[in-house]
Amino acid sequence: MSSIKIRTKRLNNQTQIRTLITHPMENGRNRDKQNQLIPAHHIQELWVEHNQTKIINCNMAGSISKNPYFDFLLNGGNSGDEITISWNDNLGNTDTNTSIIK
């Protein structure tokens, strides 16, 4: 099961793309209950593709909150078009999910 949830909605001549990503987003400066540092674990890069063409590329760091939510507006987009969202993190983990615009 993917860590990425995608919702799309047509709004006039635009498409709203909303995504929620399940990820701990630890910055490496927080401490656990035993006062030990929690190792850094955060998304480094997020990208969005529309019909296999990259339209957004975000370079991120550990200062983004746990389980980040993103909302984008795409000019255009038609019913049946494919939206793919992918990420990779500082530990080498990756995930990808695809949604079809309704």
N, C-alpha and C positions, 0 to 999 in steps of 0.2 A: 504494500500500500504506500502510495506517495506521501511525502511530507508537505506537498504543495496542493492547496485547494484553489481552483480558478473559477471565477464567475464572470460571465460576459453579458452585456446588455446593450442593445442598440438605442441610441439617443439621437434622434434627428439624423444628421450626417456623420455622427461619431459613434464609436464603440467604447463603452466603459469596460475596462479590464480590472477586476479586483482579485487580489491574491492574498492568501494567508498561508504562511510557511511555519511549520512546527520545527523549531530549532532553539537550542538553549542560549545561543548568543552570549557566551561568557567572555569577558574581556581580559581575564587573567589577573585581575586585581581584587576580586571578591574573595571572601573567606567562608569556609564551611563552619559547622557547629563546633568542630575541634580546633578552630582558628588556623586551619591550613589553607593556603592559597588554592583556589579552584583553577585548574589549568585553562588557558585560553582555548575557546572553541566557538568560532564565529564564521558566518558566511563571508567570503572574500569577494565573490563576484556573482552577480545575478544578471541574467539576460532574458529578453523577451523576443520571440520571433513571430512574425505574421506571415503565414504561408511560406515557411522556411527561409524568410529573409529577416535578419536581425534588425530590430527597430529600436531596441533599448539595451544599453550595457551599463550596469552600475558596479562600480568598485566600492566595496563597503569595508567596515572595520568593526571592532567589538563594541563600539559605543551605541549600537542600535539595540532596541529592546528585544527581550525574549519573544519568540513567536511573532516575527514582524509581519505587518500588514502593509500592502502597497496598493495604490489605486492609480491607474493610468487612463488617459483618454487617447484613443487612436482616431485620427482623422480618417474617415472612411471605414472600410471593413464591411463585408457583406455576409449575409446568412450563409452558413456552410464554410466560411473561411476558418483556417486553423490557427490557433494561438498556442504557442509552446513557451513555457517558462522553465528555466533551468538555473541551477546554482552549483557552486563548489565552495568548500570551506577550507580553513587552514589545516585541517587534519587529513585532507585528501578525499573526503566524502563528497558525493555528488547526488543530485536528484533532478528529474525532469518530469513534467506532466504536460499533457496536451488537452485542449478543450476546443470544441467547435462552436463558433458563434451561431446563436439561434435566431 
